[in-house]
Structures are given as structure tokens and as C-alpha cells.
Amino acid sequence: MSHGLDNGMLPFLGGTIGFIIILFLFVHAVLWFFLPFAIFGTKEKPDNIEIEIESTNKLLQVIDNEIKETRLSNKGSGNVEEVHMNAIHD
């Protein structure tokens, strides 16, 4: 009486389909092994980006303050184009 075993190997692991299944499982295991290194190895990059974003935001705040000061100092002149040109050239 046969229990579905073929020379100690399950029948679906023989032949081309078996090779494809084993190859898939092997590749999957290798990728699963390297996954944590890929995730934690890129942690440094977002930290650097965050520092650059903070620096850019500080520079934008300085520019915004200068524009506000220019608008307030030129508010009384009444000439909109002159105020605009002064803000551009400063």
C-alpha cells in the first residue's frame, strides 16, 4: 500500500514544478533574511533629510520676516508697484 511517497520525496516536489517551488522558497528565504538590514540600513537617510528640512524652514522663516518688514516699511507710500519692486530688489 502506497502512502503517496515516491522514494522518500513528496510527489509534488519532483520535476519542474518541484524545482520552481524549491527555488521560490529559497529566494523568499534569502530576501526575508536581508529585509531587516534593508529597513534599518536606511534609517540614517530620513534623519539627514529631517535636519535639512529644519534648516530650510529656518531660512524660509527669515525670508518671510524680511518680506513682512519690507511691506510694513513701504505701506505708507501708497504706490503698490514701488512696494513690489522694493520687495523684489531687497
KOLKE-817890 format. One record per residue: residue in one letter; z, y, x of N, C-alpha, C, O in turn. Coordinates in pm, whole numbers, plus 50000, padded with zeros to 5 digits. Example, Ala and Ser with C-alpha at 12.3 -4.5 7.8 and 13.67 -1.06 7.14 Angstrom:
// residues 2
A507804943151319507804955051230507804967051320508464966851424/S507084977551285507144989451367507875000351290508045011451341/
***
This chain:
// residues 90
M500004988350085500005000050000500005012350089500845013550179/S499085021450066498935033450146499665045050080499635046649958/H500325053050162501055064550111500325077650141500955088250142/G499065077250164498275089150188498305093750333497825104650363/L498855085750422498895089450563497745082650635497465070950612/D497085090050721495975084750796496315085550943496215096251003/N496715074351003497105073851144498205083951177498155090351282/G499185085251089500305094251113499995108951087500825117451117/M498845112151035498445125951011498125127550863497525118750802/L498515138850806498175141150667496665142650654496045148450742/P496075137650548494615137550537493985151450538492865153050588/F494665161550484494045174850478494085182050613493505192750626/L494775176350713494815182650845493745176950938493665180951055/G492945167850889491865162350971490555169550943490375175350836/G489675169251038488355175151018488345190251032489265196351087/T487275196050980487055210450994488085218750916488585228750967/I488395214550796489365221950715490735221850782491425232050785/G491115210650836492395209650908492425218851029493425225451056/F491315219151104491235227851220491375242551179492065250251246/I490735246451070490805260251021492235263550978492725274451007/I492885254350909494265256650865495195258150985496015267250989/I495075249351082495935249951202495645262651281496575269151330/L494385266351294494025278651365494605290851293495155299751357/F494495291151161495055302151083496555303051102497095313951123/L497245291851095498705291851112499105296351252500105303451269/F498345292351352498635296351490498455311551507499325318251563/V497345316751458497095331251469498155338851391498655349051438/H498505334051274499535340451193500885340551267501585350651265/A501235329651332502495328951407502495338651524503505345251550/V501385339551595501285348851709501415363251661502165371051720/L500705366851556500785380451503502195383551452502695394651472/W502815373951387504175375951335505165377851450506125385451436/F504925371251562505785372651679505695386751736506705392551774/F504485392451743504285405551805504515417351710504535428851754/L504685414851582504875425451484506045434751516505865446851512/P507225429851547508345439051578508055448051697508465459651698/F507365442851798507045451051915506085462151877506175473251930/A505165459351788504215469551744504905480451664504585492251678/I505855476651580506555486451496507495494951579507435507251573/F508365488651657509355496151731508785502851855509395512051909/G507645498451901506995504752015506385518251980506155526452069/T506105520651853505515533351811506565543351764506215554151717/K507845540051776508915548951731508905562051809509245572551754/E508515561651934508515573552020507525584051971507805595951978/K506395579851922505355589151880505785597951763505595610051771/P506355592551654506815601451546507905611151591507965622451542/D508755607051684509785616051735509145627851806509585639251788/N508125625451887507415636151956506695645351858506675657551875/I506125639451756505425647451655506415656451581506105667951550/E507595651151553508615659051483509035671151566509235682051511/I509165669551696509515680651786508405691151784508685703151778/E507165686751789506035696151786505965703651653505635715451651/I506255696951544506235703351412507305714151405507065725051353/E508505711151456509575721051456509175733251539509445744551499/S508555731051653508105742151738507045750451666507095762751672/T506115744051600505075751151527505675759151412505265770451387/N506645753351341507295760451231508015772951280508005783151212/K508655772351397509315784151453508305795051485508545806751457/L507175791151545506145800951576505555807151449505285819151445/L505365799051346504855804251220505855813851155505455823651093/Q507135811051170508165819951116508125833551187508275843951124/V507925833351319507805845851395506595853851348506685865951327/I505465847151330504255853851282504475859551143504055870851115/D505125851951056505395856450920506285868850922506045878350847/N507295868851005508185880451014507445892851065507675903851016/E506555890951162505775902251213504845907851107504675920051098/I504255899351028503375903950919504185911750816503735922250769/K505355906750782506205913750686506615927450739506595937350665/E506985928150866507375940850926506205950550925506385962450898/T505015945750955503825954150957503525959450817503185971150801/R503645951150718503405955450580504425965850536504075975550469/L505685963750573506715973350535506525986650605506725997250544/S506135986450732505955998950806504726006650759504686018950771/N503725999750707502486006250662502436008150511501426012650458/K503506004750442503486005150297503306019350243502666021250140/G503856028950311503786042650261502466049450285502236060150228/S501566043950365500316050850398499356051350281498586060850270/G499376041350194498536041350075497126036250097496436033250000/N496676035250218495326030450247495396015450273495866011050379/V494946007550177495065992950184494255987450300494705978350369/E493045992750321492205987550429492825990650565492755982350656/E493436002250579494086005850705495275996550731495485992250845/V496035993650628497175984450643496665970650684497245964150771/H495575966350621494995953250653494495952950796494735943250868/M493805963250838493265963750974494385964451078494285958451185/N495445971851046496575972551138497245958951153497655955151262/A497355951651043497975938351048497115928751129497655920051199/I495795930151121494905921251196494965924151344495025914951425/H494945936851381494885940551523496225939651593496255939551717/D497305938851521498635937751584498905923551611499965920251663/
***
